Amino acid sequence: MVLTDPRAIRALAHPARQQVIDELYNGKVLTATECAKLAGLTPSAMSYHLRALERWGIVERAEESPDGRERPWRAPAARLVISSQSTGAGRLAGQALMRTSAERILEQFQQLPATDPWDDVSTMSRSRLWLTHEEARQFNQELEDLVERYRKGRSQSTHPAAARQVSTLLAVVPTGDPPANTGPAT
């Protein structure tokens, strides 16, 4: 699922929505009540958020539950990508999403016990690269392809027995003023 409409991107800006989206796009199928517990909201408030996300196709209703009382929700795709932040509203929503995502990764770092045997794969890296516009596009694509290679066919319910959930956060952001006569080719 690739979001390009700033209004759809803005629909992601609420932290409770992001928490639920994160679980649904990890392969979970959850009812509004289960989503509400995750986000610390009432079921009616969460239903409002889920319907708002549904309007943009970000989540969808799954098949009815066996008891028929509450229909669960699921992700309509394997992953969610924010593609366009070219408008002010889209950029602000993208920044809010990045801020919340970074905070959640930091919380996971803090919760990781010092004696965790997987601590050796826990890492954070920040780099500054000098790339042309085309190289930045290629870099983005290669990162996405790499993540997809490891994510493909794996979810909460379908993964190798020894697998453990690992969170990643990738951001490629141009900094500073662009040099004269640069940017996308026209």
LUMFI-402971 format. One line per 10 residues: number of its first residue (from 1); for each residue x, y, z of N, C-alpha, C, O. Coordinates in nm, 2 decimals, decimal comma. Layout:
N
NUM) X:Y:Z:X:Y:Z:X:Y:Z:X:Y:Z; ... $
This chain:
186
1) 0,09:-0,12:0,00:0,00:0,00:0,00:0,09:0,12:0,00:0,17:0,14:0,09; 0,08:0,21:-0,10:0,16:0,33:-0,11:0,06:0,45:-0,10:-0,03:0,46:-0,18; 0,09:0,53:0,00:0,01:0,65:0,02:0,08:0,77:-0,04:0,19:0,80:-0,02; 0,00:0,84:-0,13:0,05:0,96:-0,19:-0,04:1,08:-0,16:0,01:1,20:-0,16; -0,16:1,06:-0,12:-0,25:1,17:-0,09:-0,22:1,22:0,05:-0,23:1,15:0,15; -0,19:1,35:0,06:-0,16:1,41:0,19:-0,27:1,39:0,29:-0,25:1,38:0,41; -0,40:1,39:0,25:-0,51:1,36:0,34:-0,50:1,22:0,40:-0,53:1,20:0,52; -0,46:1,13:0,32:-0,45:0,99:0,37:-0,33:0,98:0,46:-0,33:0,92:0,57; -0,22:1,05:0,43:-0,10:1,05:0,52:-0,14:1,12:0,65:-0,09:1,08:0,75; -0,22:1,23:0,64:-0,26:1,30:0,76:-0,34:1,21:0,85:-0,34:1,22:0,97 $
11) -0,41:1,11:0,79:-0,49:1,02:0,87:-0,41:0,93:0,96:-0,46:0,87:1,05; -0,28:0,92:0,93:-0,19:0,84:1,01:-0,13:0,91:1,13:-0,06:0,85:1,21; -0,15:1,04:1,14:-0,08:1,12:1,23:-0,11:1,09:1,38:-0,03:1,13:1,47; -0,22:1,03:1,41:-0,26:1,01:1,55:-0,18:0,89:1,60:-0,18:0,78:1,54; -0,12:0,90:1,72:-0,03:0,79:1,77:-0,11:0,66:1,80:-0,06:0,55:1,77; -0,24:0,67:1,84:-0,32:0,55:1,86:-0,34:0,48:1,72:-0,33:0,35:1,72; -0,36:0,55:1,62:-0,38:0,49:1,49:-0,25:0,42:1,44:-0,25:0,31:1,39; -0,13:0,49:1,47:-0,01:0,43:1,43:0,02:0,30:1,50:0,07:0,21:1,44; -0,01:0,30:1,63:0,01:0,17:1,71:-0,07:0,06:1,65:-0,02:-0,05:1,63; -0,19:0,08:1,61:-0,28:-0,02:1,56:-0,23:-0,06:1,42:-0,23:-0,18:1,38 $
21) -0,20:0,04:1,34:-0,15:0,01:1,20:-0,03:-0,08:1,21:-0,01:-0,17:1,13; 0,06:-0,05:1,30:0,18:-0,13:1,32:0,15:-0,27:1,34:0,21:-0,36:1,28; 0,05:-0,30:1,43:0,01:-0,44:1,46:-0,06:-0,50:1,34:-0,03:-0,62:1,30; -0,15:-0,43:1,27:-0,22:-0,49:1,16:-0,13:-0,52:1,04:-0,14:-0,62:0,98; -0,03:-0,43:1,02:0,06:-0,45:0,91:0,17:-0,55:0,94:0,25:-0,59:0,86; 0,17:-0,60:1,06:0,25:-0,71:1,10:0,18:-0,84:1,09:0,23:-0,94:1,14; 0,06:-0,84:1,03:-0,01:-0,97:1,01:-0,12:-1,00:1,11:-0,19:-1,10:1,10; -0,14:-0,92:1,21:-0,24:-0,94:1,31:-0,38:-0,91:1,25:-0,39:-0,82:1,17; -0,48:-0,98:1,30:-0,62:-0,94:1,27:-0,68:-0,92:1,40:-0,69:-1,01:1,49; -0,73:-0,79:1,42:-0,78:-0,75:1,56:-0,92:-0,69:1,55:-0,95:-0,63:1,45 $
31) -0,99:-0,71:1,66:-1,12:-0,64:1,67:-1,10:-0,50:1,72:-0,99:-0,46:1,76; -1,20:-0,42:1,71:-1,19:-0,28:1,76:-1,16:-0,28:1,91:-1,08:-0,19:1,96; -1,21:-0,37:1,98:-1,19:-0,38:2,13:-1,04:-0,42:2,15:-0,98:-0,36:2,24; -0,99:-0,51:2,08:-0,84:-0,55:2,09:-0,75:-0,43:2,05:-0,65:-0,40:2,12; -0,79:-0,36:1,95:-0,72:-0,24:1,91:-0,72:-0,13:2,02:-0,62:-0,06:2,04; -0,84:-0,11:2,08:-0,86:-0,01:2,18:-0,77:-0,04:2,30:-0,71:0,05:2,36; -0,76:-0,17:2,34:-0,67:-0,21:2,45:-0,52:-0,18:2,42:-0,45:-0,13:2,50; -0,48:-0,20:2,29:-0,34:-0,17:2,25:-0,31:-0,02:2,26:-0,21:0,02:2,31; -0,41:0,06:2,22:-0,39:0,20:2,22:-0,43:0,28:2,34:-0,41:0,40:2,35; -0,49:0,21:2,44:-0,54:0,27:2,56:-0,66:0,36:2,54:-0,67:0,47:2,60 $
41) -0,75:0,32:2,44:-0,87:0,40:2,41:-0,99:0,32:2,44:-0,98:0,20:2,47; -1,11:0,38:2,44:-1,23:0,31:2,45:-1,26:0,24:2,32:-1,21:0,29:2,21; -1,34:0,13:2,32:-1,37:0,06:2,19:-1,44:0,16:2,09:-1,42:0,15:1,97; -1,53:0,25:2,15:-1,60:0,34:2,06:-1,51:0,44:1,99:-1,52:0,47:1,88; -1,41:0,49:2,07:-1,31:0,58:2,02:-1,22:0,51:1,91:-1,19:0,57:1,81; -1,19:0,39:1,94:-1,10:0,31:1,84:-1,18:0,28:1,72:-1,13:0,29:1,61; -1,31:0,25:1,73:-1,40:0,23:1,61:-1,40:0,35:1,52:-1,39:0,34:1,40; -1,40:0,47:1,58:-1,40:0,60:1,51:-1,26:0,60:1,43:-1,27:0,63:1,31; -1,15:0,57:1,49:-1,02:0,58:1,43:-1,01:0,47:1,32:-0,96:0,50:1,21; -1,06:0,35:1,34:-1,06:0,25:1,24:-1,14:0,28:1,12:-1,10:0,26:1,00 $
51) -1,26:0,34:1,14:-1,34:0,38:1,02:-1,27:0,50:0,95:-1,28:0,50:0,82; -1,20:0,59:1,02:-1,13:0,69:0,95:-1,02:0,63:0,86:-0,99:0,68:0,75; -0,95:0,54:0,91:-0,84:0,47:0,84:-0,90:0,39:0,72:-0,84:0,38:0,61; -1,02:0,33:0,74:-1,08:0,25:0,64:-1,12:0,34:0,52:-1,11:0,30:0,40; -1,16:0,47:0,55:-1,20:0,56:0,44:-1,08:0,58:0,34:-1,11:0,60:0,22; -0,96:0,57:0,38:-0,84:0,59:0,30:-0,79:0,46:0,25:-0,68:0,45:0,18; -0,85:0,34:0,28:-0,80:0,21:0,24:-0,68:0,16:0,32:-0,61:0,07:0,27; -0,65:0,23:0,43:-0,53:0,19:0,51:-0,56:0,06:0,59:-0,46:-0,02:0,61; -0,68:0,04:0,63:-0,72:-0,08:0,70:-0,85:-0,13:0,63:-0,92:-0,05:0,57; -0,89:-0,25:0,66:-1,02:-0,30:0,61:-1,07:-0,40:0,70:-1,00:-0,46:0,79 $
61) -1,20:-0,42:0,69:-1,27:-0,52:0,77:-1,24:-0,66:0,72:-1,23:-0,69:0,60; -1,21:-0,75:0,82:-1,18:-0,89:0,79:-1,31:-0,97:0,79:-1,42:-0,91:0,82; -1,30:-1,09:0,76:-1,42:-1,18:0,77:-1,48:-1,17:0,91:-1,41:-1,14:1,01; -1,61:-1,20:0,92:-1,67:-1,19:1,06:-1,61:-1,29:1,15:-1,57:-1,40:1,11; -1,62:-1,25:1,28:-1,56:-1,35:1,38:-1,66:-1,46:1,40:-1,78:-1,45:1,36; -1,62:-1,57:1,45:-1,70:-1,69:1,46:-1,83:-1,67:1,54:-1,94:-1,72:1,51; -1,82:-1,58:1,64:-1,95:-1,55:1,72:-2,03:-1,44:1,66:-2,15:-1,42:1,70; -1,98:-1,37:1,56:-2,06:-1,28:1,48:-2,08:-1,15:1,55:-2,15:-1,06:1,50; -2,03:-1,13:1,67:-2,05:-1,01:1,75:-1,97:-0,89:1,70:-2,02:-0,78:1,69; -1,85:-0,91:1,67:-1,76:-0,80:1,64:-1,67:-0,84:1,52:-1,60:-0,94:1,53 $
71) -1,67:-0,76:1,41:-1,59:-0,79:1,30:-1,45:-0,74:1,32:-1,43:-0,63:1,36; -1,35:-0,83:1,30:-1,21:-0,78:1,31:-1,16:-0,70:1,19:-1,23:-0,69:1,09; -1,05:-0,64:1,21:-0,99:-0,55:1,11:-0,85:-0,61:1,07:-0,79:-0,68:1,15; -0,81:-0,58:0,95:-0,68:-0,63:0,90:-0,62:-0,52:0,81:-0,68:-0,43:0,77; -0,49:-0,55:0,78:-0,42:-0,46:0,68:-0,46:-0,51:0,54:-0,46:-0,64:0,52; -0,49:-0,43:0,44:-0,52:-0,47:0,31:-0,39:-0,51:0,22:-0,41:-0,56:0,11; -0,27:-0,48:0,28:-0,15:-0,51:0,21:-0,04:-0,55:0,31:-0,07:-0,55:0,43; 0,07:-0,60:0,26:0,18:-0,65:0,34:0,26:-0,53:0,41:0,32:-0,55:0,51; 0,26:-0,42:0,34:0,33:-0,30:0,40:0,27:-0,17:0,36:0,19:-0,16:0,27; 0,31:-0,07:0,43:0,26:0,06:0,41:0,37:0,16:0,39:0,47:0,16:0,47 $
81) 0,37:0,23:0,28:0,48:0,32:0,24:0,42:0,46:0,22:0,31:0,48:0,15; 0,48:0,56:0,28:0,44:0,70:0,25:0,53:0,75:0,14:0,65:0,76:0,16; 0,47:0,78:0,03:0,55:0,81:-0,09:0,56:0,96:-0,11:0,66:1,01:-0,16; 0,46:1,04:-0,09:0,46:1,18:-0,12:0,44:1,27:0,00:0,34:1,25:0,07; 0,53:1,36:0,02:0,52:1,45:0,13:0,54:1,59:0,07:0,59:1,68:0,14; 0,49:1,61:-0,05:0,52:1,73:-0,12:0,44:1,85:-0,08:0,47:1,97:-0,11; 0,33:1,83:-0,01:0,25:1,94:0,04:0,28:1,97:0,19:0,33:1,88:0,25; 0,24:2,08:0,23:0,26:2,12:0,37:0,20:2,02:0,47:0,26:1,97:0,56; 0,07:1,99:0,44:0,00:1,89:0,53:0,06:1,75:0,52:0,07:1,69:0,62; 0,10:1,71:0,40:0,16:1,58:0,39:0,29:1,57:0,46:0,33:1,47:0,52 $
91) 0,37:1,68:0,45:0,50:1,68:0,52:0,48:1,68:0,67:0,56:1,61:0,74; 0,39:1,76:0,72:0,36:1,76:0,87:0,32:1,62:0,92:0,36:1,58:1,02; 0,23:1,56:0,84:0,18:1,43:0,88:0,29:1,33:0,88:0,31:1,24:0,97; 0,38:1,33:0,77:0,49:1,24:0,76:0,59:1,26:0,88:0,64:1,17:0,93; 0,61:1,39:0,92:0,70:1,42:1,03:0,64:1,36:1,16:0,71:1,31:1,25; 0,51:1,38:1,18:0,44:1,32:1,30:0,46:1,17:1,30:0,49:1,11:1,41; 0,44:1,11:1,19:0,46:0,96:1,18:0,60:0,92:1,21:0,62:0,83:1,29; 0,70:0,99:1,16:0,84:0,97:1,19:0,87:0,98:1,34:0,94:0,90:1,39; 0,82:1,09:1,39:0,85:1,12:1,54:0,79:1,01:1,62:0,86:0,96:1,71; 0,67:0,96:1,60:0,61:0,86:1,68:0,69:0,73:1,66:0,71:0,65:1,75 $
101) 0,72:0,70:1,53:0,80:0,57:1,50:0,93:0,57:1,57:0,97:0,47:1,63; 1,00:0,69:1,57:1,13:0,70:1,63:1,12:0,68:1,79:1,20:0,61:1,85; 1,01:0,74:1,84:0,99:0,72:1,99:0,97:0,58:2,03:1,01:0,53:2,13; 0,89:0,51:1,94:0,86:0,36:1,97:0,99:0,28:1,96:1,01:0,19:2,04; 1,08:0,31:1,86:1,20:0,24:1,85:1,29:0,27:1,98:1,35:0,18:2,03; 1,29:0,39:2,02:1,37:0,43:2,14:1,32:0,35:2,26:1,39:0,30:2,34; 1,18:0,34:2,28:1,12:0,27:2,39:1,17:0,12:2,38:1,20:0,06:2,48; 1,17:0,06:2,26:1,22:-0,08:2,25:1,36:-0,09:2,29:1,40:-0,19:2,35; 1,45:0,01:2,25:1,59:0,00:2,30:1,59:0,00:2,45:1,67:-0,07:2,51; 1,51:0,09:2,51:1,51:0,10:2,66:1,46:-0,03:2,73:1,51:-0,06:2,84 $
111) 1,37:-0,09:2,66:1,31:-0,21:2,72:1,39:-0,34:2,70:1,36:-0,44:2,76; 1,49:-0,33:2,62:1,57:-0,45:2,59:1,66:-0,48:2,70:1,75:-0,39:2,74; 1,65:-0,59:2,77:1,74:-0,62:2,89:1,88:-0,63:2,84:1,91:-0,67:2,73; 1,97:-0,59:2,93:2,11:-0,59:2,91:2,17:-0,73:2,88:2,27:-0,75:2,82; 2,10:-0,83:2,93:2,14:-0,97:2,92:2,07:-1,04:2,80:2,08:-1,16:2,79; 2,00:-0,96:2,72:1,93:-1,03:2,61:2,03:-1,09:2,51:2,12:-1,01:2,47; 2,02:-1,21:2,48:2,12:-1,27:2,39:2,11:-1,22:2,25:2,21:-1,24:2,17; 2,01:-1,14:2,21:2,01:-1,08:2,08:2,06:-0,94:2,08:2,05:-0,87:1,98; 2,11:-0,89:2,19:2,16:-0,75:2,20:2,26:-0,72:2,10:2,28:-0,61:2,06; 2,34:-0,82:2,06:2,45:-0,80:1,96:2,39:-0,76:1,82:2,47:-0,71:1,74 $
121) 2,26:-0,78:1,79:2,21:-0,74:1,67:2,13:-0,61:1,68:2,08:-0,56:1,58; 2,12:-0,55:1,80:2,05:-0,43:1,82:2,15:-0,31:1,78:2,26:-0,30:1,83; 2,11:-0,23:1,69:2,20:-0,13:1,64:2,12:0,00:1,60:2,00:-0,01:1,56; 2,19:0,11:1,59:2,13:0,23:1,53:2,25:0,29:1,46:2,36:0,30:1,51; 2,22:0,34:1,34:2,32:0,40:1,26:2,27:0,53:1,20:2,16:0,54:1,16; 2,35:0,63:1,20:2,32:0,76:1,13:2,43:0,79:1,04:2,55:0,80:1,09; 2,40:0,83:0,92:2,51:0,86:0,82:2,46:0,98:0,74:2,35:1,01:0,73; 2,56:1,05:0,70:2,54:1,16:0,60:2,61:1,12:0,47:2,73:1,10:0,47; 2,53:1,12:0,37:2,58:1,08:0,24:2,57:1,19:0,14:2,48:1,27:0,15; 2,66:1,20:0,05:2,65:1,30:-0,06:2,60:1,23:-0,19:2,68:1,16:-0,25 $
131) 2,48:1,24:-0,22:2,42:1,17:-0,33:2,36:1,26:-0,43:2,30:1,37:-0,40; 2,36:1,22:-0,56:2,28:1,29:-0,66:2,13:1,25:-0,64:2,10:1,16:-0,56; 2,05:1,32:-0,70:1,90:1,29:-0,69:1,88:1,15:-0,74:1,80:1,08:-0,67; 1,94:1,11:-0,84:1,92:0,97:-0,89:1,98:0,87:-0,80:1,92:0,76:-0,78; 2,09:0,90:-0,74:2,15:0,81:-0,64:2,06:0,79:-0,52:2,05:0,68:-0,46; 2,00:0,90:-0,48:1,91:0,90:-0,36:1,79:0,81:-0,39:1,75:0,73:-0,31; 1,74:0,82:-0,51:1,63:0,73:-0,55:1,67:0,59:-0,55:1,60:0,50:-0,50; 1,79:0,56:-0,61:1,84:0,42:-0,61:1,86:0,37:-0,47:1,83:0,26:-0,44; 1,92:0,45:-0,38:1,95:0,42:-0,25:1,82:0,38:-0,18:1,81:0,27:-0,11; 1,71:0,46:-0,19:1,58:0,43:-0,13:1,53:0,30:-0,18:1,48:0,21:-0,10 $
141) 1,54:0,27:-0,31:1,49:0,15:-0,37:1,56:0,03:-0,32:1,50:-0,07:-0,29; 1,70:0,04:-0,31:1,78:-0,07:-0,26:1,74:-0,10:-0,11:1,74:-0,22:-0,07; 1,72:0,00:-0,03:1,68:-0,02:0,11:1,55:-0,09:0,12:1,53:-0,19:0,19; 1,45:-0,05:0,04:1,32:-0,11:0,03:1,33:-0,25:-0,01:1,26:-0,34:0,05; 1,41:-0,28:-0,11:1,43:-0,42:-0,16:1,49:-0,51:-0,06:1,45:-0,62:-0,04; 1,59:-0,46:0,01:1,65:-0,53:0,12:1,55:-0,57:0,23:1,55:-0,69:0,27; 1,48:-0,47:0,28:1,38:-0,50:0,38:1,27:-0,60:0,33:1,24:-0,69:0,40; 1,23:-0,58:0,21:1,13:-0,67:0,15:1,19:-0,82:0,14:1,11:-0,91:0,16; 1,31:-0,83:0,11:1,37:-0,97:0,10:1,36:-1,04:0,23:1,34:-1,16:0,23; 1,38:-0,97:0,34:1,37:-1,03:0,47:1,23:-1,04:0,53:1,20:-1,13:0,61 $
151) 1,14:-0,96:0,48:1,00:-0,95:0,53:0,91:-1,05:0,45:0,82:-1,10:0,50; 0,94:-1,07:0,33:0,86:-1,15:0,24:0,82:-1,28:0,29:0,90:-1,36:0,33; 0,69:-1,30:0,30:0,63:-1,43:0,34:0,64:-1,46:0,49:0,61:-1,57:0,53; 0,68:-1,36:0,57:0,69:-1,37:0,71:0,59:-1,28:0,78:0,58:-1,16:0,75; 0,52:-1,33:0,88:0,43:-1,24:0,96:0,43:-1,30:1,10:0,50:-1,40:1,13; 0,34:-1,25:1,18:0,33:-1,30:1,32:0,29:-1,45:1,31:0,33:-1,53:1,40; 0,21:-1,49:1,21:0,17:-1,63:1,21:0,25:-1,72:1,12:0,24:-1,84:1,12; 0,33:-1,66:1,03:0,41:-1,74:0,94:0,56:-1,69:0,94:0,60:-1,60:0,87; 0,64:-1,75:1,02:0,78:-1,72:1,03:0,86:-1,85:1,08:0,80:-1,93:1,14; 0,99:-1,85:1,06:1,07:-1,96:1,11:1,06:-1,97:1,26:1,04:-1,87:1,33 $
161) 1,07:-2,09:1,31:1,06:-2,12:1,45:1,15:-2,03:1,54:1,12:-1,99:1,65; 1,27:-2,01:1,49:1,37:-1,94:1,57:1,37:-1,79:1,55:1,45:-1,71:1,60; 1,27:-1,74:1,47:1,26:-1,60:1,44:1,21:-1,52:1,55:1,13:-1,57:1,63; 1,25:-1,40:1,56:1,21:-1,30:1,66:1,17:-1,17:1,59:1,24:-1,14:1,49; 1,07:-1,10:1,63:1,03:-0,98:1,57:1,15:-0,87:1,59:1,20:-0,86:1,70; 1,18:-0,81:1,48:1,29:-0,71:1,49:1,23:-0,58:1,42:1,18:-0,59:1,31; 1,24:-0,47:1,49:1,19:-0,34:1,44:1,29:-0,27:1,36:1,41:-0,27:1,40; 1,25:-0,21:1,25:1,34:-0,13:1,17:1,28:0,01:1,14:1,16:0,02:1,14; 1,36:0,11:1,12:1,31:0,24:1,09:1,41:0,30:0,99:1,52:0,32:1,02; 1,36:0,32:0,87:1,45:0,38:0,77:1,40:0,52:0,73:1,28:0,54:0,71 $
171) 1,49:0,61:0,72:1,45:0,75:0,67:1,56:0,80:0,59:1,68:0,79:0,63; 1,52:0,85:0,48:1,62:0,92:0,39:1,57:1,06:0,37:1,46:1,08:0,31; 1,64:1,16:0,42:1,59:1,30:0,42:1,70:1,39:0,37:1,81:1,40:0,43; 1,68:1,46:0,26:1,78:1,56:0,21:1,80:1,67:0,31:1,70:1,71:0,38; 1,92:1,72:0,33:1,94:1,83:0,42:2,01:1,94:0,35:2,07:1,93:0,25; 2,00:2,06:0,41:2,07:2,18:0,35:2,00:2,22:0,22:1,91:2,16:0,17; 2,05:2,33:0,17:2,00:2,38:0,05:2,05:2,30:-0,07:2,17:2,26:-0,07; 1,97:2,28:-0,17:2,02:2,20:-0,29:2,12:2,30:-0,37:2,10:2,42:-0,37; 2,22:2,24:-0,42:2,31:2,32:-0,51:2,24:2,37:-0,63:2,13:2,31:-0,67; 2,29:2,47:-0,69:2,22:2,52:-0,81:2,21:2,42:-0,92:2,30:2,33:-0,93 $
181) 2,10:2,42:-1,00:2,08:2,33:-1,11:2,08:2,19:-1,07:2,13:2,10:-1,14; 2,01:2,15:-0,95:2,00:2,01:-0,91:1,86:1,98:-0,90:1,77:2,07:-0,91; 1,83:1,86:-0,87:1,69:1,82:-0,85:1,66:1,71:-0,95:1,74:1,66:-1,02; 1,53:1,68:-0,95:1,49:1,57:-1,05:1,51:1,62:-1,19:1,48:1,74:-1,22; 1,54:1,53:-1,28:1,55:1,56:-1,42:1,41:1,59:-1,48:1,32:1,52:-1,44; 1,40:1,69:-1,56:1,27:1,72:-1,62:1,26:1,67:-1,76:1,16:1,69:-1,83 $
